[in-house]
Amino acid sequence: MEIFSYMEKYDYEQLVFCQDKNSGLKAIIAIHDTTLGPALGGTRMWTYDSEEDAIEDALRLAKGMTYKNAAAGLNLGGGKTVIIGDPKKDKNPEMFRAFGRYIQSLNGRYITAEDVGTTVEDMDLIHMETDFVTGISPESGSSGNPSPVTAYGIYIGMKAATMEAYGNDSLEGKTVAVQGVGNVAYKLCEHLHEEGANLIVTDINQDAVKRAVDAFGAEAVGPDDIYSVDCDIYAPCALGATINDDTIPQLKAKVIAGSANNQLKSSKHGDIIHEKGIVYAPDYVINSGGVINVADELNGYNEKRAMKKVETIYDNLIKVFDISRRDNIPAYVAADRMAEERINSLKTSRNQFLLNGHHILSRR
């Protein structure tokens, strides 16, 4: 992998390699863009097949956070960390404290949070060495479990997508097919049930299915049957890539809006559903409630303020749909364009400011 060529092509700012022999730490911090503010993105711990795979994952995820934070209206850039190792076997307190010292050495350019393979307890260890960490325990000023906030954001975003598809945002009487009923999706079902939506659910965990059936009167179907049910909204809330060649012909929904990451198997599937007239709420826009919530911790967490910001997901999606119509492009492209317009606008104004300053100095 030609790292500098890759970084130049996709405009990455920094790649940091962190090693601590005593604890076994091997971490890679990727900072994609800090135009809007410090890079915020979680720390993932994973058993990668190679160091190159780890680098590529860090770079890919960091760029994704730039777009997610920009689309969410946050004054934050995008970054990500991957720690190479098995989170079940290789963790130790010294590892995360050593990593915290590396974060501290970046002087606020990068702020981390928990991600796949890391926990609140790991963030607390990092917090012993730096303040540039979110998602710590509530006793230390964190917002706690992010699932309810993320779920609320999905619910708000689903209403925006429903407005686009049906001309009003009421979910009463709408049938929503929810794929996966984990922590976030269960709370989403709670909001939908309270508004009077009809629920069809599936999950490989039958206890999770039973819980939703008992609590909300949901109809249960098999994991492979969720795509073809008669519904108004399909909510992918488990695995990624469930919008693909096999599932799209089965879908009867007019709206796709859910919490899963990387819902489109490839960009061509976003093109196909756009051509079919299905309203798609791009995943990184609709599921940004969690990052909006932890970002509020940077100002001293205020739940009321955070929830008000989460509600802007509705407006952000309306903007995406407006751009999609304006430019006749699929929603997933419109989301990228919205994020890029925000970043490029600030870059332009900043460059103009620097240019004006140079001219003033030159005249002196």
RASULWO-V406056 format. One record per residue. N is the residue number from 1. RES is the residue in one small letter. PSI is psi in radians with two decimals (none if undefined). NEAR is the number of other ideal C-beta (glycine too) atoms within 10 Angstrom. D_LAST is the distance of its C-alpha to the last C-alpha in Angstrom with 2 decimals. Layout:
n=N res=RES psi=PSI near=NEAR d_last=D_LAST
n=N res=RES psi=PSI near=NEAR d_last=D_LAST
This chain:
n=1 res=m psi=2.17 near=11 d_last=47.82
n=2 res=e psi=1.63 near=8 d_last=44.54
n=3 res=i psi=-0.83 near=13 d_last=42.39
n=4 res=f psi=-0.62 near=9 d_last=38.91
n=5 res=s psi=-0.74 near=9 d_last=39.89
n=6 res=y psi=-0.80 near=14 d_last=41.16
n=7 res=m psi=-0.68 near=16 d_last=38.09
n=8 res=e psi=-0.70 near=10 d_last=35.82
n=9 res=k psi=-0.74 near=9 d_last=38.10
n=10 res=y psi=0.23 near=14 d_last=38.14
n=11 res=d psi=0.84 near=12 d_last=34.61
n=12 res=y psi=2.59 near=22 d_last=35.69
n=13 res=e psi=-0.71 near=18 d_last=33.22
n=14 res=q psi=2.51 near=16 d_last=35.50
n=15 res=l psi=2.13 near=18 d_last=39.11
n=16 res=v psi=2.21 near=18 d_last=40.37
n=17 res=f psi=2.20 near=11 d_last=43.81
n=18 res=c psi=2.18 near=17 d_last=45.45
n=19 res=q psi=2.32 near=11 d_last=48.59
n=20 res=d psi=1.91 near=16 d_last=50.72
n=21 res=k psi=-0.73 near=8 d_last=53.91
n=22 res=n psi=-0.70 near=9 d_last=55.79
n=23 res=s psi=-0.25 near=17 d_last=55.55
n=24 res=g psi=0.21 near=16 d_last=55.55
n=25 res=l psi=2.24 near=22 d_last=52.22
n=26 res=k psi=1.79 near=19 d_last=50.89
n=27 res=a psi=2.65 near=25 d_last=48.11
n=28 res=i psi=2.12 near=22 d_last=45.37
n=29 res=i psi=2.14 near=26 d_last=42.36
n=30 res=a psi=2.20 near=28 d_last=40.64
n=31 res=i psi=2.01 near=26 d_last=37.30
n=32 res=h psi=-0.96 near=28 d_last=36.69
n=33 res=d psi=2.30 near=23 d_last=33.67
n=34 res=t psi=0.46 near=19 d_last=31.62
n=35 res=t psi=-0.77 near=19 d_last=29.41
n=36 res=l psi=-0.28 near=21 d_last=31.22
n=37 res=g psi=-3.02 near=19 d_last=31.68
n=38 res=p psi=2.59 near=19 d_last=33.71
n=39 res=a psi=2.18 near=28 d_last=36.50
n=40 res=l psi=2.26 near=28 d_last=39.86
n=41 res=g psi=2.61 near=30 d_last=43.11
n=42 res=g psi=3.01 near=24 d_last=46.51
n=43 res=t psi=2.08 near=25 d_last=48.20
n=44 res=r psi=2.36 near=21 d_last=51.12
n=45 res=m psi=2.19 near=24 d_last=53.86
n=46 res=w psi=2.66 near=18 d_last=55.97
n=47 res=t psi=1.57 near=13 d_last=58.27
n=48 res=y psi=2.59 near=19 d_last=56.47
n=49 res=d psi=-0.48 near=8 d_last=58.43
n=50 res=s psi=2.84 near=10 d_last=55.67
n=51 res=e psi=-0.60 near=13 d_last=52.26
n=52 res=e psi=-0.72 near=11 d_last=50.88
n=53 res=d psi=-0.70 near=14 d_last=52.38
n=54 res=a psi=-0.75 near=21 d_last=50.68
n=55 res=i psi=-0.81 near=20 d_last=47.25
n=56 res=e psi=-0.70 near=18 d_last=47.75
n=57 res=d psi=-0.77 near=17 d_last=48.88
n=58 res=a psi=-0.79 near=27 d_last=45.90
n=59 res=l psi=-0.81 near=23 d_last=43.48
n=60 res=r psi=-0.80 near=13 d_last=45.42
n=61 res=l psi=-0.63 near=22 d_last=45.68
n=62 res=a psi=-0.77 near=29 d_last=42.01
n=63 res=k psi=-0.69 near=20 d_last=40.98
n=64 res=g psi=-0.65 near=18 d_last=43.61
n=65 res=m psi=-0.56 near=24 d_last=42.11
n=66 res=t psi=-0.82 near=30 d_last=38.67
n=67 res=y psi=-0.70 near=22 d_last=40.41
n=68 res=k psi=-0.82 near=26 d_last=42.70
n=69 res=n psi=-0.68 near=30 d_last=40.04
n=70 res=a psi=-0.79 near=28 d_last=37.81
n=71 res=a psi=-0.50 near=25 d_last=40.83
n=72 res=a psi=-0.09 near=23 d_last=41.86
n=73 res=g psi=0.31 near=18 d_last=38.61
n=74 res=l psi=2.58 near=20 d_last=37.77
n=75 res=n psi=1.04 near=14 d_last=34.30
n=76 res=l psi=2.54 near=24 d_last=35.50
n=77 res=g psi=-2.89 near=26 d_last=35.34
n=78 res=g psi=2.33 near=29 d_last=38.30
n=79 res=g psi=2.98 near=32 d_last=39.92
n=80 res=k psi=2.65 near=28 d_last=43.45
n=81 res=t psi=2.46 near=27 d_last=45.49
n=82 res=v psi=2.35 near=28 d_last=48.81
n=83 res=i psi=2.21 near=28 d_last=51.07
n=84 res=i psi=2.08 near=19 d_last=53.69
n=85 res=g psi=2.89 near=21 d_last=57.11
n=86 res=d psi=2.00 near=11 d_last=60.04
n=87 res=p psi=-0.33 near=16 d_last=59.20
n=88 res=k psi=-0.37 near=9 d_last=62.91
n=89 res=k psi=-0.50 near=7 d_last=63.43
n=90 res=d psi=-0.05 near=17 d_last=60.27
n=91 res=k psi=2.59 near=21 d_last=58.49
n=92 res=n psi=2.71 near=14 d_last=58.28
n=93 res=p psi=-0.66 near=13 d_last=56.23
n=94 res=e psi=-0.59 near=14 d_last=54.52
n=95 res=m psi=-0.84 near=23 d_last=53.16
n=96 res=f psi=-0.52 near=27 d_last=51.27
n=97 res=r psi=-0.70 near=18 d_last=50.06
n=98 res=a psi=-0.73 near=22 d_last=48.72
n=99 res=f psi=-0.69 near=27 d_last=47.04
n=100 res=g psi=-0.63 near=23 d_last=45.53
n=101 res=r psi=-0.62 near=15 d_last=43.91
n=102 res=y psi=-0.74 near=21 d_last=42.33
n=103 res=i psi=-0.77 near=26 d_last=40.93
n=104 res=q psi=-0.62 near=15 d_last=39.60
n=105 res=s psi=-0.28 near=13 d_last=37.80
n=106 res=l psi=-0.04 near=18 d_last=35.71
n=107 res=n psi=0.66 near=10 d_last=34.14
n=108 res=g psi=0.01 near=14 d_last=34.74
n=109 res=r psi=-0.44 near=19 d_last=33.73
n=110 res=y psi=2.34 near=28 d_last=37.41
n=111 res=i psi=2.28 near=25 d_last=39.99
n=112 res=t psi=3.09 near=27 d_last=43.63
n=113 res=a psi=3.07 near=24 d_last=46.84
n=114 res=e psi=2.75 near=22 d_last=50.45
n=115 res=d psi=-2.88 near=20 d_last=51.58
n=116 res=v psi=2.21 near=12 d_last=54.64
n=117 res=g psi=-0.06 near=20 d_last=56.39
n=118 res=t psi=2.83 near=25 d_last=54.56
n=119 res=t psi=3.04 near=16 d_last=55.48
n=120 res=v psi=-0.71 near=16 d_last=54.40
n=121 res=e psi=-0.66 near=13 d_last=55.91
n=122 res=d psi=-0.71 near=26 d_last=53.70
n=123 res=m psi=-0.63 near=24 d_last=50.59
n=124 res=d psi=-0.64 near=19 d_last=51.81
n=125 res=l psi=-0.74 near=22 d_last=51.98
n=126 res=i psi=-0.68 near=28 d_last=48.40
n=127 res=h psi=-0.35 near=23 d_last=47.43
n=128 res=m psi=-0.39 near=12 d_last=48.78
n=129 res=e psi=-0.27 near=18 d_last=45.84
n=130 res=t psi=2.66 near=21 d_last=42.99
n=131 res=d psi=-0.09 near=15 d_last=42.06
n=132 res=f psi=1.04 near=20 d_last=40.62
n=133 res=v psi=2.44 near=29 d_last=43.97
n=134 res=t psi=3.05 near=25 d_last=45.67
n=135 res=g psi=0.41 near=27 d_last=49.33
n=136 res=i psi=3.10 near=24 d_last=50.57
n=137 res=s psi=2.62 near=14 d_last=53.76
n=138 res=p psi=-0.55 near=11 d_last=53.86
n=139 res=e psi=-0.40 near=8 d_last=54.55
n=140 res=s psi=0.15 near=12 d_last=51.06
n=141 res=g psi=0.25 near=13 d_last=49.39
n=142 res=s psi=2.96 near=22 d_last=49.94
n=143 res=s psi=-0.10 near=21 d_last=51.15
n=144 res=g psi=-2.71 near=16 d_last=54.28
n=145 res=n psi=2.09 near=13 d_last=56.02
n=146 res=p psi=-0.18 near=22 d_last=53.64
n=147 res=s psi=-0.81 near=18 d_last=56.53
n=148 res=p psi=-0.63 near=20 d_last=57.15
n=149 res=v psi=-0.76 near=24 d_last=53.51
n=150 res=t psi=-0.76 near=25 d_last=53.30
n=151 res=a psi=-0.72 near=25 d_last=56.57
n=152 res=y psi=-0.70 near=21 d_last=55.36
n=153 res=g psi=-0.69 near=32 d_last=52.34
n=154 res=i psi=-0.76 near=30 d_last=54.71
n=155 res=y psi=-0.83 near=27 d_last=56.90
n=156 res=i psi=-0.74 near=22 d_last=54.02
n=157 res=g psi=-0.62 near=29 d_last=52.82
n=158 res=m psi=-0.63 near=30 d_last=56.39
n=159 res=k psi=-0.66 near=20 d_last=56.53
n=160 res=a psi=-0.74 near=25 d_last=53.41
n=161 res=a psi=-0.63 near=26 d_last=55.02
n=162 res=t psi=-0.67 near=24 d_last=58.24
n=163 res=m psi=-0.76 near=18 d_last=56.47
n=164 res=e psi=-0.69 near=23 d_last=55.15
n=165 res=a psi=-0.65 near=21 d_last=58.61
n=166 res=y psi=-0.14 near=16 d_last=60.88
n=167 res=g psi=-0.09 near=7 d_last=58.92
n=168 res=n psi=2.75 near=10 d_last=59.37
n=169 res=d psi=0.26 near=16 d_last=58.47
n=170 res=s psi=2.34 near=13 d_last=61.82
n=171 res=l psi=0.01 near=23 d_last=63.35
n=172 res=e psi=2.21 near=10 d_last=66.69
n=173 res=g psi=-0.17 near=10 d_last=69.41
n=174 res=k psi=2.52 near=22 d_last=67.13
n=175 res=t psi=2.14 near=17 d_last=68.48
n=176 res=v psi=2.15 near=26 d_last=66.02
n=177 res=a psi=1.96 near=27 d_last=66.92
n=178 res=v psi=2.02 near=29 d_last=65.29
n=179 res=q psi=1.91 near=24 d_last=65.28
n=180 res=g psi=2.21 near=25 d_last=65.18
n=181 res=v psi=0.91 near=27 d_last=65.83
n=182 res=g psi=-2.82 near=15 d_last=63.90
n=183 res=n psi=-0.83 near=16 d_last=62.08
n=184 res=v psi=-0.84 near=26 d_last=59.40
n=185 res=a psi=-0.58 near=28 d_last=61.83
n=186 res=y psi=-0.77 near=22 d_last=64.44
n=187 res=k psi=-0.61 near=20 d_last=62.06
n=188 res=l psi=-0.80 near=29 d_last=61.05
n=189 res=c psi=-0.63 near=25 d_last=64.76
n=190 res=e psi=-0.82 near=16 d_last=65.08
n=191 res=h psi=-0.76 near=18 d_last=62.48
n=192 res=l psi=-0.74 near=26 d_last=64.09
n=193 res=h psi=-0.74 near=18 d_last=67.57
n=194 res=e psi=-0.52 near=11 d_last=66.54
n=195 res=e psi=-0.11 near=14 d_last=65.31
n=196 res=g psi=0.36 near=11 d_last=68.57
n=197 res=a psi=2.71 near=24 d_last=67.67
n=198 res=n psi=2.35 near=19 d_last=70.38
n=199 res=l psi=2.34 near=24 d_last=69.68
n=200 res=i psi=2.21 near=21 d_last=70.83
n=201 res=v psi=2.72 near=27 d_last=69.89
n=202 res=t psi=2.73 near=26 d_last=70.31
n=203 res=d psi=2.62 near=23 d_last=69.50
n=204 res=i psi=-0.32 near=11 d_last=71.01
n=205 res=n psi=1.86 near=13 d_last=71.55
n=206 res=q psi=-0.46 near=10 d_last=74.58
n=207 res=d psi=-0.67 near=8 d_last=74.14
n=208 res=a psi=-0.69 near=19 d_last=70.76
n=209 res=v psi=-0.83 near=20 d_last=72.45
n=210 res=k psi=-0.68 near=15 d_last=75.30
n=211 res=r psi=-0.75 near=17 d_last=72.94
n=212 res=a psi=-0.67 near=24 d_last=71.23
n=213 res=v psi=-0.81 near=15 d_last=74.59
n=214 res=d psi=-0.69 near=9 d_last=76.03
n=215 res=a psi=-0.62 near=13 d_last=73.04
n=216 res=f psi=0.06 near=20 d_last=72.05
n=217 res=g psi=0.49 near=10 d_last=75.11
n=218 res=a psi=2.67 near=24 d_last=73.23
n=219 res=e psi=2.32 near=15 d_last=75.07
n=220 res=a psi=2.42 near=17 d_last=74.96
n=221 res=v psi=2.91 near=17 d_last=74.90
n=222 res=g psi=2.73 near=9 d_last=74.72
n=223 res=p psi=-0.62 near=14 d_last=71.40
n=224 res=d psi=-0.16 near=11 d_last=72.00
n=225 res=d psi=-0.19 near=13 d_last=73.15
n=226 res=i psi=-0.47 near=26 d_last=70.04
n=227 res=y psi=-0.51 near=24 d_last=68.42
n=228 res=s psi=0.07 near=14 d_last=71.26
n=229 res=v psi=2.69 near=17 d_last=72.10
n=230 res=d psi=1.98 near=9 d_last=71.96
n=231 res=c psi=2.87 near=22 d_last=68.79
n=232 res=d psi=-0.57 near=19 d_last=65.85
n=233 res=i psi=2.28 near=25 d_last=63.22
n=234 res=y psi=2.16 near=28 d_last=63.09
n=235 res=a psi=1.65 near=31 d_last=61.25
n=236 res=p psi=2.02 near=27 d_last=60.68
n=237 res=c psi=0.41 near=26 d_last=60.28
n=238 res=a psi=-1.85 near=23 d_last=61.43
n=239 res=l psi=2.73 near=14 d_last=60.87
n=240 res=g psi=3.06 near=13 d_last=58.12
n=241 res=a psi=0.47 near=15 d_last=58.84
n=242 res=t psi=-0.07 near=25 d_last=61.64
n=243 res=i psi=1.74 near=27 d_last=60.38
n=244 res=n psi=-3.03 near=15 d_last=61.75
n=245 res=d psi=-0.62 near=11 d_last=64.20
n=246 res=d psi=-0.66 near=11 d_last=67.21
n=247 res=t psi=-0.59 near=19 d_last=66.18
n=248 res=i psi=-0.77 near=17 d_last=64.43
n=249 res=p psi=-0.38 near=10 d_last=67.71
n=250 res=q psi=-0.42 near=14 d_last=69.36
n=251 res=l psi=2.29 near=20 d_last=66.80
n=252 res=k psi=-0.14 near=14 d_last=67.95
n=253 res=a psi=2.60 near=23 d_last=65.02
n=254 res=k psi=-0.23 near=19 d_last=62.61
n=255 res=v psi=2.43 near=24 d_last=59.90
n=256 res=i psi=2.05 near=28 d_last=58.73
n=257 res=a psi=1.96 near=31 d_last=56.97
n=258 res=g psi=-3.11 near=30 d_last=57.36
n=259 res=s psi=-0.24 near=30 d_last=55.88
n=260 res=a psi=2.61 near=22 d_last=56.41
n=261 res=n psi=2.67 near=15 d_last=53.55
n=262 res=n psi=0.94 near=14 d_last=53.37
n=263 res=q psi=-0.60 near=28 d_last=55.98
n=264 res=l psi=2.24 near=23 d_last=55.67
n=265 res=k psi=-0.65 near=17 d_last=57.34
n=266 res=s psi=2.95 near=12 d_last=54.98
n=267 res=s psi=-0.53 near=11 d_last=52.58
n=268 res=k psi=-0.49 near=11 d_last=55.41
n=269 res=h psi=-0.50 near=21 d_last=57.25
n=270 res=g psi=-0.61 near=23 d_last=54.40
n=271 res=d psi=-0.72 near=15 d_last=54.70
n=272 res=i psi=-0.82 near=18 d_last=58.48
n=273 res=i psi=-0.50 near=20 d_last=58.51
n=274 res=h psi=-0.77 near=19 d_last=55.91
n=275 res=e psi=-0.54 near=9 d_last=58.21
n=276 res=k psi=-0.09 near=11 d_last=61.13
n=277 res=g psi=0.28 near=8 d_last=59.38
n=278 res=i psi=2.28 near=20 d_last=59.26
n=279 res=v psi=2.10 near=23 d_last=56.45
n=280 res=y psi=2.18 near=27 d_last=54.76
n=281 res=a psi=1.82 near=29 d_last=52.57
n=282 res=p psi=2.35 near=30 d_last=50.36
n=283 res=d psi=-0.78 near=26 d_last=51.23
n=284 res=y psi=-0.21 near=22 d_last=47.85
n=285 res=v psi=-0.86 near=25 d_last=47.03
n=286 res=i psi=-0.49 near=32 d_last=50.38
n=287 res=n psi=0.42 near=26 d_last=50.89
n=288 res=s psi=0.05 near=27 d_last=47.50
n=289 res=g psi=-0.67 near=29 d_last=49.04
n=290 res=g psi=-0.80 near=22 d_last=49.40
n=291 res=v psi=-0.58 near=25 d_last=45.77
n=292 res=i psi=-0.72 near=26 d_last=44.67
n=293 res=n psi=-0.85 near=26 d_last=47.05
n=294 res=v psi=-0.52 near=25 d_last=45.95
n=295 res=a psi=-0.54 near=24 d_last=42.26
n=296 res=d psi=-0.42 near=23 d_last=43.07
n=297 res=e psi=-0.44 near=20 d_last=44.15
n=298 res=l psi=-0.32 near=17 d_last=40.54
n=299 res=n psi=0.20 near=9 d_last=40.17
n=300 res=g psi=1.81 near=8 d_last=43.56
n=301 res=y psi=2.27 near=18 d_last=46.23
n=302 res=n psi=1.90 near=13 d_last=47.28
n=303 res=e psi=-0.76 near=12 d_last=50.05
n=304 res=k psi=-0.76 near=8 d_last=49.73
n=305 res=r psi=-0.72 near=12 d_last=46.00
n=306 res=a psi=-0.78 near=19 d_last=46.65
n=307 res=m psi=-0.61 near=18 d_last=49.50
n=308 res=k psi=-0.68 near=12 d_last=47.51
n=309 res=k psi=-0.67 near=20 d_last=44.87
n=310 res=v psi=-0.61 near=24 d_last=47.73
n=311 res=e psi=-0.31 near=14 d_last=48.92
n=312 res=t psi=-0.16 near=16 d_last=45.75
n=313 res=i psi=-0.62 near=28 d_last=47.39
n=314 res=y psi=-0.93 near=19 d_last=49.33
n=315 res=d psi=-0.65 near=12 d_last=46.22
n=316 res=n psi=-0.70 near=23 d_last=44.65
n=317 res=l psi=-0.64 near=29 d_last=47.80
n=318 res=i psi=-0.69 near=16 d_last=47.96
n=319 res=k psi=-0.74 near=19 d_last=44.47
n=320 res=v psi=-0.82 near=29 d_last=45.78
n=321 res=f psi=-0.63 near=20 d_last=48.78
n=322 res=d psi=-0.77 near=13 d_last=46.68
n=323 res=i psi=-0.69 near=18 d_last=44.49
n=324 res=s psi=-0.76 near=23 d_last=47.73
n=325 res=r psi=-0.77 near=12 d_last=49.13
n=326 res=r psi=-0.78 near=10 d_last=45.94
n=327 res=d psi=0.02 near=11 d_last=45.46
n=328 res=n psi=0.94 near=8 d_last=49.17
n=329 res=i psi=2.73 near=17 d_last=48.63
n=330 res=p psi=2.73 near=22 d_last=50.58
n=331 res=a psi=-0.61 near=25 d_last=49.57
n=332 res=y psi=-0.56 near=24 d_last=48.66
n=333 res=v psi=-0.67 near=18 d_last=46.10
n=334 res=a psi=-0.65 near=26 d_last=44.86
n=335 res=a psi=-0.78 near=30 d_last=44.30
n=336 res=d psi=-0.72 near=19 d_last=42.15
n=337 res=r psi=-0.70 near=18 d_last=40.20
n=338 res=m psi=-0.78 near=22 d_last=39.65
n=339 res=a psi=-0.78 near=24 d_last=38.31
n=340 res=e psi=-0.66 near=14 d_last=36.10
n=341 res=e psi=-0.68 near=13 d_last=34.69
n=342 res=r psi=-0.78 near=18 d_last=33.67
n=343 res=i psi=-0.84 near=19 d_last=32.04
n=344 res=n psi=-0.57 near=12 d_last=30.31
n=345 res=s psi=-0.75 near=11 d_last=29.03
n=346 res=l psi=-0.67 near=15 d_last=27.22
n=347 res=k psi=-0.75 near=13 d_last=25.97
n=348 res=t psi=-0.82 near=10 d_last=24.56
n=349 res=s psi=-0.61 near=10 d_last=22.85
n=350 res=r psi=-0.76 near=11 d_last=21.44
n=351 res=n psi=-0.66 near=10 d_last=20.16
n=352 res=q psi=-0.69 near=10 d_last=18.62
n=353 res=f psi=-0.79 near=10 d_last=16.91
n=354 res=l psi=-0.67 near=10 d_last=15.53
n=355 res=l psi=-0.76 near=10 d_last=14.49
n=356 res=n psi=-0.71 near=10 d_last=12.70
n=357 res=g psi=-0.67 near=10 d_last=10.89
n=358 res=h psi=-0.70 near=10 d_last=9.97
n=359 res=h psi=-0.67 near=10 d_last=8.74
n=360 res=i psi=-0.79 near=9 d_last=6.53
n=361 res=l psi=-0.66 near=8 d_last=5.14
n=362 res=s psi=-0.66 near=7 d_last=5.36
n=363 res=r psi=-0.45 near=6 d_last=3.79
n=364 res=r psi=none near=5 d_last=0.00
